[in-house]
Amino acid sequence: MSDYDFRPLNDKEFEIFCIDLIGDNEGKRFDRFKPGKDGGVDGRFFASNGTEVVLQCKHWLNTPTKQLINRLIKEERPKLDKLKPGRYILAVSNPLSRADKKALHRAFAPYLLTEDDIFGQENLNDLLKQRPIIERRHYKLWLHTTSVLAHILNNAIFGRSEFSLSEIVESSSRYVITDNHAAALNILQTLGILIITGEPGVGKTTLANHLCLHYVTEGYQYLKIDDDIREAESVFDSNTKQIIYFDDFLGSNYLDALRGHEGSITLFMRRVAANRNKRLVLTSRSTILNQGKQLIASLEHQNIQRNEYELRIQSLADFDKAKILYNYIWHSGLSPEYIGELYIDKHYRTIISHRNFNPRLISYITDPSRLTTCPHNKYWDYIAASLSNPAQVWENPFTAQQDDFGRAIILLVVLNGHPIPENILADTYHRYLGLPENTVLHGRHDYLSNIKLLTGSFLNRLLSPHLPAMINLFNPSIADYVLTRYSGDVNAVKLGMLALKTWHSVLTLRNLKRDGRLSPAAALSICETILANLAHQNFAHTTALYVTSLCMTYIMCGGSINNTAMQAAVLFILASDSEVASDESFDVIRWAVRERIISPGQAIDFLEASFEDAASEEEIGSMVSLLLTIPESTIGHPTLAKKAKNHIVESLAENLESFIATDSAFSRVDDYGDYDKANDELMKLVEEKFDEFGIPYDSADVFRALEDYDVADGLDSYFKNSFDGDDRTWSAPAVQEIDEIDDLFERT
């Protein structure tokens, strides 16, 4: 149990909490009232003798205690003299000393019957320790208990996931539980998999974060996937409760799916759905997911529509929007002069009802750091302009408040498309400045000074234990703005890509081509320029992974086989003794063999050095495709083909569920305990997988692939998971609230 200072709550949430807590202590239900000046009454009940008992709650943590007492006496005593209640109860979030209570008791006599009717921070915590159910009802408080925080961080599988959880908790004060929370949680509890869709800024990531927290507090291990579903595959434990989160899961993976390597995600989804100990949360922009379902057959066959929950601003009740706005205002640090502008003519209602309302935009317009050049009497004009044209949120800060060097750093981070290590960004920045085209830049040259100025406005500097400092965008919408701004400037994109030399930047290049921001010719031109630059430098200070991805992009853009830099890149990949085993590297070498850039013998040598590192279905499929491209008469081919087949059989034996959907086999078994039937159905699926790979096999290979798999345990688990109901339910805090916007924004 923690001792709270109640800072995560805004003043109205604190009021509801006190009514709930003190009402339970009194054994009474407090009445609340419709909008209007409260007249000193936040809650009221009538004692058994008919006298009126009123409760007043004050959440003025930033006010020193002496000032608090003086202000209470000045503002609240006159109200009490008008009300003349039989009993007055006062609750404040500030800590109170014995002398403080005596002063308040004297000031509010005779209405304050005893000092026991004064609840300071310590008293509220003492009451709360006796009532854990009330603590659990008030999500933001409960989330910050010492035990819950320790439990949360101890259940992160990787250090990156721990850092992600700590960030979620830190930002939880702005979270509002709405009907979306309950509806999405119901899908996740029922099906095990939830795909949250929606347009940018609608709050997909925030909702996903707090759904994950819900499960972490129930004992689930937490894993946030960064790029590749194989991260989850590597820690998947059938007997351990795990909640796995993949944000923007069709981002970089979308490109792999278009090449026909779509199996990993959908197969993993099937594994999760078949295991009651697992929960999987994914997010995707609605437009990307819709394109994915049209182009990726396995997504369509997965029938993922039932797992989708579309987060739409239009589905939010006005009062939910009001709570979101109020929360951001309360925790923003805006000065009273700026906040006052929102109350003139009830401007807050205009914001709530505006067609462009979304949480991301509300975050911007309530951020004091963005108002340094906006006086308070122009604040409403700033808000109105931002609501009318959300893209303009970044226009002035980017063009007017940044010099050439600041804009260059932002562009580089955007083009990387992913958090970038601080030292890598520094090297990239200096390479960018060294390009001849950039000698005309003006402004502050120093890298560290620029990073310091940009942090908190355009960039975030992320620190976590045992990991290098990472630089990321302050908000994802910055990328939308910057990429739109530079989409017609091929040269600017080319210079940024030349400087980056990161695998993630190549994925960005593909995304730009896919989304139509770059024409195929422009994307090809950028690839050719980068390859020529790398070849000129003999591929120094680069990686095989980066060069392979760049070569694959060149091929996808229809590049010529006569490009000497491309030929040099293929030879660099062949000569690399690390990072060579990937589906793309096998595909590039297969292309090079087919186009006679390299000999079959060179391809055999490459396979010999790397085939054992092919682990995933995609990598094995590409490896086999390369092997089948090489003539069987090539020296070493028969021996390598035998080794490759043995490797495939062993891979299936070690992790069968990564390659086939075992639940599909078990679904054909009618009787519980019919293990022979289950084994027969599994054998059929293994044979189908061998056929997909296109390699010759016999019954011994099939038996070996199934030898280590516990068919009985798998079938028993399938039947248990299929028929055991999930009786866990979620309900909103049982706190009485007045569903009125003006009541929420009422200033007391």
C-alpha positions in Angstrom: 0.0 0.0 0.0 1.4 3.4 -0.9 1.1 6.8 0.7 -0.3 9.0 -2.1 0.1 12.7 -2.8 -2.9 12.4 -5.2 -1.1 14.2 -8.0 -2.3 11.8 -10.7 -5.8 13.0 -10.1 -7.3 16.2 -11.3 -9.5 18.2 -8.9 -12.8 16.6 -10.1 -11.3 13.1 -9.9 -10.1 14.0 -6.4 -13.6 15.1 -5.5 -15.2 11.9 -6.7 -12.5 9.8 -4.9 -13.2 11.7 -1.6 -16.9 11.2 -1.9 -16.4 7.5 -2.5 -13.9 7.0 0.3 -15.5 9.2 3.0 -18.9 8.0 2.0 -17.8 4.5 2.7 -16.3 5.6 6.0 -19.6 7.2 7.0 -21.7 4.4 5.7 -23.6 6.9 3.6 -24.1 7.8 0.0 -23.3 11.4 -0.8 -25.5 13.3 -3.2 -24.0 15.4 -5.9 -25.7 18.2 -7.9 -26.1 19.5 -11.4 -23.9 22.2 -12.8 -23.7 25.5 -11.0 -21.7 27.1 -8.2 -21.4 24.5 -5.5 -21.9 27.0 -2.7 -19.4 25.1 -0.6 -21.0 21.7 -1.2 -19.3 18.9 -3.2 -21.4 16.2 -1.5 -24.2 16.0 0.9 -26.2 13.5 3.0 -28.7 13.8 5.9 -27.9 12.4 9.3 -30.4 10.2 11.1 -31.7 13.2 13.0 -32.4 15.1 9.8 -29.5 17.5 9.9 -27.6 18.3 6.7 -24.0 17.1 6.5 -21.9 18.7 3.7 -18.5 17.7 2.3 -16.0 20.0 0.7 -13.0 18.7 -1.3 -10.0 20.9 -2.2 -7.1 19.6 -4.4 -4.6 22.5 -4.2 -1.4 20.6 -3.9 0.7 23.4 -5.4 -0.6 25.8 -2.8 1.5 26.0 0.4 -0.4 24.9 3.5 -0.6 28.3 5.1 -1.9 29.9 2.0 -4.4 27.0 1.7 -5.8 27.6 5.1 -6.1 31.4 4.6 -7.8 30.9 1.3 -10.2 28.3 2.7 -11.1 30.7 5.5 -11.6 33.6 3.1 -13.6 31.8 0.4 -15.4 28.9 2.2 -16.4 30.4 5.6 -18.9 32.9 4.0 -20.5 30.0 2.1 -21.0 28.0 5.3 -22.6 31.0 7.1 -25.2 31.0 4.3 -25.7 27.2 4.3 -25.6 26.7 8.1 -25.2 22.9 7.8 -25.5 20.7 10.9 -22.1 19.3 10.2 -19.2 20.2 7.8 -16.5 17.7 6.6 -13.4 19.0 4.8 -11.0 17.0 2.7 -7.8 18.4 1.3 -4.9 16.7 -0.6 -2.3 18.7 1.3 -0.5 17.2 4.3 -1.8 18.8 7.5 -0.1 19.2 10.9 -1.8 19.1 14.3 -1.6 22.9 14.4 -3.1 23.2 10.9 -6.1 21.1 12.0 -6.5 23.3 15.1 -6.5 26.4 13.0 -9.1 25.0 10.6 -11.3 23.8 13.4 -11.3 27.2 15.0 -12.0 28.9 11.7 -15.0 26.7 10.7 -16.6 26.3 14.1 -19.4 25.5 14.9 -19.9 23.7 11.6 -16.7 21.7 11.9 -17.8 19.7 14.9 -14.4 18.0 15.6 -11.0 17.8 14.1 -11.8 14.3 13.0 -14.0 15.8 10.3 -10.8 17.3 8.7 -9.2 14.9 6.3 -5.7 15.8 5.1 -3.4 13.7 2.9 -2.3 11.4 5.8 -5.9 10.8 6.9 -7.1 9.9 3.4 -4.2 7.5 3.0 -5.1 5.9 6.4 -8.7 5.4 5.3 -7.6 4.0 2.0 -5.3 1.4 3.5 -8.4 -0.1 5.2 -10.4 -0.1 1.9 -8.4 -1.7 -0.9 -11.5 -2.1 -3.0 -11.8 1.7 -3.3 -8.2 2.0 -4.2 -8.8 -0.5 -7.0 -11.8 1.4 -8.3 -9.7 4.6 -8.8 -7.5 3.5 -11.6 -4.9 6.3 -11.5 -4.3 5.9 -7.8 -4.1 2.1 -7.8 -1.7 2.2 -10.7 0.8 4.2 -8.7 0.9 1.9 -5.6 4.3 0.7 -4.7 3.3 -3.0 -5.0 1.6 -2.5 -8.4 4.6 -0.5 -9.8 7.0 -3.2 -8.7 4.8 -5.9 -10.1 4.5 -4.0 -13.4 8.3 -3.5 -13.9 9.1 -7.0 -12.7 6.9 -8.5 -15.4 8.6 -6.9 -18.4 10.5 -9.5 -20.4 13.1 -7.2 -21.9 14.7 -4.0 -20.6 13.0 -2.1 -23.5 9.7 -3.4 -22.3 10.4 -2.3 -18.8 11.2 1.2 -20.0 8.0 1.2 -22.0 5.9 0.2 -19.0 7.4 2.9 -16.9 6.6 5.5 -19.5 3.0 4.3 -19.6 2.6 4.7 -15.8 4.3 8.1 -15.9 1.8 9.4 -18.5 -1.2 7.7 -16.9 -2.5 10.9 -15.3 -3.8 12.0 -18.6 -5.6 8.7 -19.4 -9.4 8.7 -19.4 -11.2 5.4 -19.1 -14.0 5.5 -21.7 -16.4 3.0 -23.2 -13.7 2.2 -25.7 -11.6 0.7 -22.9 -14.3 -1.7 -21.8 -15.3 -2.7 -25.3 -11.7 -3.3 -26.5 -10.9 -5.2 -23.3 -13.9 -7.5 -23.9 -12.6 -8.5 -27.3 -9.1 -9.1 -25.9 -10.5 -11.3 -23.1 -12.8 -13.2 -25.3 -10.6 -13.9 -28.4 -7.1 -13.4 -27.0 -6.1 -11.1 -29.9 -7.1 -7.4 -30.4 -6.3 -5.2 -33.3 -6.9 -1.6 -32.5 -7.4 0.5 -35.7 -8.1 4.1 -36.3 -6.8 7.3 -37.9 -3.6 9.1 -36.7 -4.0 10.8 -33.3 -7.1 9.1 -32.2 -5.4 7.4 -29.2 -4.7 3.8 -30.5 -1.4 3.5 -28.7 -2.7 5.0 -25.5 -5.6 2.5 -25.3 -3.3 -0.4 -26.2 -0.8 0.7 -23.5 -3.4 0.6 -20.7 -5.0 -2.6 -21.9 -1.5 -4.1 -21.5 -1.2 -2.7 -18.1 -4.5 -4.3 -17.1 -3.0 -7.7 -17.9 0.4 -7.0 -16.4 -1.3 -6.2 -13.0 -3.0 -9.6 -13.3 0.4 -11.4 -13.5 1.1 -11.5 -17.2 4.6 -11.0 -18.5 4.8 -8.0 -20.9 6.7 -7.8 -24.1 6.7 -4.8 -26.5 7.8 -5.9 -29.9 10.0 -3.4 -31.7 10.3 -4.6 -35.3 9.9 -8.3 -35.8 7.4 -10.9 -34.6 10.4 -13.2 -34.1 11.1 -11.3 -30.9 7.9 -12.7 -29.5 8.6 -16.2 -30.9 11.9 -16.3 -29.1 10.3 -15.8 -25.6 7.0 -17.6 -26.3 6.3 -19.9 -23.4 3.1 -22.0 -23.6 2.8 -22.3 -19.9 3.4 -18.7 -18.9 0.9 -15.9 -19.0 2.2 -13.3 -21.4 0.8 -10.1 -22.9 2.5 -9.1 -26.2 2.2 -5.7 -27.8 3.1 -4.9 -31.4 2.5 -1.2 -32.2 1.9 -0.4 -35.9 2.3 -4.1 -36.8 1.9 -3.5 -40.5 4.5 -0.8 -40.7 7.8 -2.3 -41.8 6.3 -5.8 -41.9 3.8 -4.7 -44.5 6.6 -4.7 -47.1 7.7 -8.2 -46.2 4.1 -9.3 -46.6 3.8 -7.9 -50.1 6.8 -10.1 -51.1 4.8 -13.2 -50.0 6.4 -13.6 -46.6 3.2 -12.9 -44.7 3.2 -16.1 -42.6 4.9 -15.0 -39.5 2.4 -12.6 -38.1 -0.7 -14.6 -39.0 0.8 -17.9 -37.8 1.8 -16.2 -34.5 -1.8 -14.9 -34.2 -3.1 -18.5 -34.5 -0.7 -19.7 -31.8 -1.9 -17.0 -29.4 -5.5 -17.7 -30.2 -5.0 -21.3 -29.3 -3.3 -20.6 -26.0 -5.4 -19.3 -23.0 -2.2 -18.0 -21.4 -1.5 -15.5 -24.1 -2.9 -12.1 -25.1 -1.8 -10.2 -28.2 -2.5 -6.5 -28.8 -1.7 -4.9 -32.2 -2.3 -1.4 -33.6 -2.6 -0.2 -37.2 -3.9 2.7 -39.1 -7.2 1.9 -40.6 -6.1 2.6 -44.1 -3.0 0.4 -43.8 -5.0 -2.5 -42.4 -7.6 -2.3 -45.1 -4.9 -2.3 -47.8 -3.2 -5.2 -46.0 -6.4 -7.3 -46.0 -6.8 -6.7 -49.7 -3.2 -7.7 -50.5 -2.3 -10.2 -47.9 -4.3 -13.4 -48.3 -3.4 -14.9 -44.9 -4.8 -11.8 -43.1 -8.1 -12.3 -45.0 -8.2 -16.0 -44.3 -7.5 -15.3 -40.6 -10.9 -13.6 -40.4 -9.3 -10.8 -38.3 -12.4 -8.6 -38.6 -13.7 -10.2 -35.4 -10.5 -9.1 -33.6 -10.7 -5.5 -34.8 -11.8 -2.6 -32.6 -11.9 0.6 -34.6 -11.2 3.6 -32.4 -13.2 6.5 -33.7 -13.5 10.0 -32.3 -17.1 10.0 -33.4 -17.8 7.1 -31.1 -16.7 9.1 -28.0 -19.4 10.7 -26.0 -19.0 14.4 -25.6 -18.5 13.9 -21.9 -15.6 11.6 -22.6 -14.1 14.3 -24.8 -14.7 16.8 -22.1 -12.8 14.6 -19.6 -9.9 14.2 -22.0 -9.7 18.0 -22.5 -10.0 18.7 -18.8 -7.3 16.2 -17.9 -4.9 17.7 -20.4 -5.6 21.3 -19.1 -5.2 20.3 -15.4 -1.9 18.5 -15.9 -0.5 20.9 -18.6 1.0 23.6 -16.4 -0.8 26.3 -18.4 -1.0 29.6 -16.5 -4.4 30.8 -15.3 -4.4 33.5 -18.0 -4.3 30.9 -20.7 -6.8 28.6 -19.0 -9.1 31.6 -18.6 -9.3 32.0 -22.4 -10.9 28.5 -22.6 -13.7 29.6 -20.3 -14.7 32.8 -22.2 -18.0 32.0 -24.0 -17.4 28.4 -22.9 -14.8 27.9 -25.6 -14.1 24.5 -24.1 -17.4 23.4 -25.6 -16.3 24.5 -29.1 -13.2 22.4 -28.7 -15.1 19.3 -27.6 -17.6 19.5 -30.4 -15.1 20.3 -33.2 -14.9 17.8 -36.0 -11.1 17.7 -35.7 -11.0 16.9 -32.0 -8.5 14.2 -31.2 -6.3 13.5 -28.1 -3.1 14.2 -30.0 -4.3 17.7 -31.1 -5.5 18.4 -27.5 -2.0 17.5 -26.3 -0.5 20.1 -28.6 -2.8 23.0 -27.9 -2.4 22.6 -24.1 1.4 22.3 -24.3 2.9 25.6 -22.7 6.3 25.0 -24.5 4.6 25.7 -27.8 3.2 29.1 -26.6 6.4 31.0 -26.1 5.5 33.4 -28.9 1.7 33.4 -28.3 0.4 35.8 -25.7 -2.6 34.6 -23.7 -5.0 37.1 -25.4 -4.1 35.3 -28.7 -4.4 31.8 -27.3 -7.9 31.2 -28.5 -6.9 32.3 -32.1 -4.1 29.8 -31.9 -6.5 27.0 -30.8 -9.1 27.9 -33.5 -6.4 27.8 -36.2 -5.0 24.5 -35.0 -8.5 22.9 -34.9 -9.3 24.2 -38.4 -6.0 23.0 -39.9 -4.2 20.4 -37.7 -1.3 20.2 -40.1 -0.4 23.8 -39.2 0.5 22.6 -35.7 4.0 21.8 -37.0 4.2 24.3 -39.8 5.3 27.4 -37.8 7.6 25.6 -35.3 9.3 23.7 -38.2 9.7 26.6 -40.6 10.0 29.7 -38.4 11.4 28.4 -35.2 14.1 26.1 -36.6 17.2 26.9 -38.7 18.6 24.7 -41.5 20.5 22.5 -39.1 17.6 21.9 -36.7 15.4 21.0 -39.7 18.1 18.7 -40.9 18.2 16.7 -37.7 14.4 16.4 -37.6 14.5 15.2 -41.2 17.1 12.6 -40.5 15.2 11.2 -37.5 12.0 11.1 -39.7 13.7 9.3 -42.5 15.1 6.7 -40.2 11.5 5.9 -39.3 12.5 4.4 -35.9 14.2 5.5 -32.7 17.9 6.0 -33.5 20.9 5.6 -31.1 22.2 9.0 -30.1 25.7 8.3 -31.3 24.5 6.9 -34.6 22.5 10.1 -35.2 25.5 12.2 -34.4 27.6 10.3 -37.0 24.7 10.6 -39.5 24.4 14.4 -38.9 28.1 15.0 -39.5 28.0 12.9 -42.7 25.0 15.0 -43.8 26.9 18.2 -43.2 29.8 16.9 -45.2 27.8 16.4 -48.3 28.8 19.1 -50.9 25.1 20.1 -51.4 24.8 21.1 -47.7 27.6 23.7 -47.5 25.0 26.4 -47.9 23.1 25.6 -44.7 22.7 28.4 -42.2 22.2 28.4 -38.5 23.5 26.8 -35.3 26.0 24.1 -36.4 26.7 22.3 -33.1 25.0 18.9 -32.8 24.6 18.8 -29.0 23.2 22.3 -28.9 20.6 21.4 -31.6 19.7 18.2 -29.8 19.2 20.1 -26.6 16.9 22.7 -28.3 14.9 20.1 -30.1 14.3 17.8 -27.2 10.9 18.2 -25.7 9.5 19.9 -28.8 10.4 17.8 -31.9 12.4 15.1 -30.3 12.5 12.8 -27.3 15.7 11.5 -25.7 14.9 8.1 -24.3 17.1 6.6 -21.5 16.8 3.1 -20.2 19.1 0.8 -18.2 21.8 -1.0 -20.1 20.8 0.5 -23.4 22.3 3.5 -25.3 20.4 6.8 -25.3 17.8 6.8 -28.1 16.5 9.8 -30.1 12.9 9.5 -31.3 10.2 11.9 -32.6 8.3 13.8 -30.0 5.1 12.7 -31.7 4.4 10.4 -34.7 2.5 13.2 -36.5 5.8 15.0 -37.0 6.7 12.3 -39.5 3.4 12.8 -41.3 4.0 16.5 -41.6 7.7 16.3 -42.6 7.2 13.5 -45.1 4.4 15.4 -46.7 6.5 18.6 -46.8 9.5 16.8 -48.5 7.6 14.3 -50.7 8.1 16.5 -53.7 11.8 17.2 -52.9 13.6 14.0 -54.1 17.0 15.6 -53.6 16.4 16.3 -50.0 15.3 12.8 -49.4 18.3 11.5 -51.3 20.7 13.5 -49.2 19.1 12.3 -46.0 19.3 8.7 -47.1 22.9 9.0 -48.2 23.8 10.2 -44.7 21.8 7.6 -42.7 23.1 4.2 -43.8 20.6 2.4 -41.5 18.4 -0.5 -42.2 15.4 1.4 -41.0 16.0 4.2 -43.4 15.7 1.7 -46.3 12.3 0.6 -45.0 11.3 4.2 -45.0 12.4 4.5 -48.6 10.2 1.5 -49.5 7.3 3.0 -47.6 7.6 6.3 -49.4 7.5 4.4 -52.7 4.6 2.2 -51.6 2.5 5.2 -50.4 3.1 7.1 -53.6 5.2 9.9 -52.0 8.1 8.8 -54.2 7.7 7.5 -57.8 9.3 4.2 -58.6 11.8 6.1 -60.8 12.7 8.4 -57.9 13.1 5.5 -55.4 15.3 3.7 -58.0 17.4 6.9 -58.5 18.0 7.1 -54.7 19.0 3.5 -54.5 21.5 3.9 -57.4 23.0 7.0 -55.8 23.4 5.3 -52.4 24.9 2.1 -54.0 27.3 4.2 -56.0 28.4 6.1 -52.9 28.9 2.8 -50.9 30.9 1.2 -53.7 33.1 4.3 -54.0 33.9 3.9 -50.3 34.4 0.1 -50.6 31.4 -0.4 -48.4 33.3 0.9 -45.4 31.5 1.4 -42.1 28.3 -0.4 -43.2 26.7 -3.7 -42.5 25.6 -6.6 -44.7 22.0 -6.3 -43.4 21.8 -2.7 -44.6 23.4 -3.4 -48.0 21.2 -6.5 -48.5 18.0 -4.5 -47.7 19.2 -1.7 -50.1 19.9 -4.3 -52.9 16.5 -5.8 -52.4 14.9 -2.4 -52.7 16.8 -1.8 -55.9 15.5 -5.1 -57.2 11.9 -4.2 -56.2 12.2 -0.9 -58.1 13.2 -2.7 -61.3 16.9 -1.9 -61.2 19.2 -2.9 -64.1 21.6 -5.9 -63.8 24.3 -3.8 -65.5 24.7 -1.5 -62.5 28.3 -2.0 -61.5 27.7 -0.7 -58.0 24.9 -3.3 -57.5 27.3 -6.0 -58.7 29.9 -4.8 -56.1 27.2 -4.8 -53.4 26.3 -8.5 -54.2 30.0 -9.4 -53.9 30.2 -7.5 -50.6 27.3 -9.6 -49.3 29.0 -12.8 -50.4 32.2 -11.8 -48.6 30.5 -10.9 -45.4 30.9 -13.4 -42.6 28.1 -12.0 -40.4 24.5 -10.9 -40.7 24.1 -12.8 -43.9 21.4 -15.2 -43.1 18.1 -13.5 -43.8 15.2 -14.1 -46.3 16.3 -10.9 -48.2 20.0 -12.0 -48.5 18.9 -15.4 -49.9 16.6 -13.5 -52.3 19.3 -11.1 -53.4 21.7 -14.0 -54.1 19.0 -15.9 -56.0 18.4 -12.8 -58.2 22.2 -12.5 -58.8 22.4 -16.2 -59.8 19.4 -15.9 -62.1 20.9 -12.8 -63.7 24.3 -14.4 -64.0 26.0 -11.7 -61.9 27.6 -14.5 -59.8 28.2 -18.1 -60.5 26.3 -21.1 -59.1 29.5 -22.1 -57.3 29.6 -18.8 -55.5 26.0 -19.2 -54.4 26.8 -22.7 -53.1 29.6 -21.2 -51.0 27.2 -18.6 -49.6 24.6 -21.2 -48.7 27.2 -23.4 -47.1 28.2 -20.6 -44.8 24.7 -19.4 -43.9 22.0 -22.0 -44.3 22.2 -23.1 -40.6 21.2 -19.6 -39.5 18.0 -19.7 -41.4 15.5 -20.1 -38.6 12.1 -18.6 -39.5 9.7 -19.9 -42.1 10.4 -17.0 -44.3 14.2 -17.5 -44.2 13.9 -21.2 -44.8 11.6 -20.6 -47.7 14.0 -18.2 -49.3 16.9 -20.5 -48.6 15.2 -23.3 -50.4 14.2 -21.0 -53.3 17.9 -20.1 -53.7 18.9 -23.8 -53.5 16.4 -24.7 -56.2 17.8 -22.0 -58.5 21.2 -23.5 -58.5 21.7 -26.3 -61.0 21.9 -29.7 -59.3 25.1 -30.4 -61.3 26.9 -27.7 -59.4 29.8 -29.1 -57.3 28.7 -29.5 -53.7 24.9 -29.2 -54.5 23.9 -32.8 -53.5 25.7 -32.6 -50.2 24.3 -29.1 -49.4 20.8 -30.1 -50.4 21.0 -33.0 -47.9 22.3 -30.7 -45.1 19.6 -28.2 -45.9 16.8 -30.8 -45.6 18.2 -32.0 -42.3 18.3 -28.4 -41.1 14.6 -27.9 -42.1 13.5 -31.1 -40.4 15.4 -30.2 -37.2 13.9 -26.7 -37.3 10.4 -28.1 -37.4 11.2 -30.6 -34.7 12.5 -27.9 -32.4 9.6 -25.5 -32.8 6.8 -27.1 -34.7 4.2 -24.5 -33.7 6.2 -21.8 -35.5 5.7 -23.5 -38.8 2.3 -25.1 -38.7 -1.1 -24.2 -37.1 -1.4 -27.1 -34.7 -4.9 -26.0 -33.7 -6.0 -26.5 -37.3 -5.1 -30.2 -37.0 -6.7 -30.5 -33.6 -9.9 -28.9 -34.8 -10.4 -32.0 -37.0 -10.3 -34.3 -34.0 -13.8 -35.1 -32.7 -13.1 -37.0 -29.5 -11.1 -35.8 -26.5 -8.1 -38.1 -26.1 -8.0 -39.4 -29.7 -4.3 -38.8 -29.9 -3.8 -41.1 -32.9 -6.2 -39.0 -34.9 -4.4 -35.8 -33.8 -1.1 -37.3 -34.8 -2.4 -38.2 -38.2 -3.7 -34.7 -38.8 -0.4 -33.2 -37.7 1.5 -35.4 -40.1 -0.7 -34.1 -42.9 0.2 -30.5 -42.0 3.9 -31.3 -41.9 3.7 -33.0 -45.3 1.9 -29.9 -46.6 4.7 -27.7 -45.2 7.4 -29.8 -46.9 5.4 -29.5 -50.1 5.3 -25.7 -49.7 9.1 -25.6 -49.2 9.4 -27.6 -52.4 11.9 -30.1 -51.1 11.8 -33.9 -51.5 11.0 -35.8 -48.2 10.0 -39.2 -47.0 8.0 -40.6 -44.1 11.1 -40.7 -41.9 11.4 -36.9 -42.3 7.8 -36.4 -41.2 8.2 -38.6 -38.2 11.4 -36.8 -37.2 9.7 -33.4 -37.4 7.0 -34.6 -35.0 9.2 -36.7 -32.7 9.7 -34.1 -30.0 6.2 -32.6 -30.1 3.9 -33.7 -27.2 0.7 -34.5 -29.2 -1.2 -35.5 -26.1 -0.5 -32.3 -24.3 -1.2 -30.2 -27.4 -4.6 -31.8 -28.0 -5.6 -31.6 -24.3 -4.7 -27.9 -24.2 -6.7 -27.4 -27.4 -9.8 -28.9 -25.9 -9.4 -27.1 -22.6 -8.9 -23.7 -24.3 -11.8 -24.3 -26.7 -14.4 -25.1 -24.1 -13.3 -23.3 -20.9 -15.1 -20.0 -20.6 -13.3 -16.9 -19.8 -15.2 -15.6 -16.8 -13.0 -12.5 -16.2 -15.0 -9.3 -16.5 -14.1 -5.7 -16.3 -16.3 -3.0 -14.9 -15.9 0.7 -14.7 -15.3 2.2 -11.2 -18.5 2.3 -9.3 -18.4 6.0 -8.6 -21.4 8.2 -9.0 -20.7 11.0 -11.5 -22.8 13.8 -12.9 -22.7 13.4 -16.7 -22.5 17.2 -17.4 -19.8 19.0 -19.2 -20.4 22.3 -17.4 -20.2 20.6 -14.0 -16.8 19.3 -15.0 -15.5 22.7 -16.1 -17.2 24.6 -13.2 -14.6 26.8 -11.5 -14.8 26.9 -7.8 
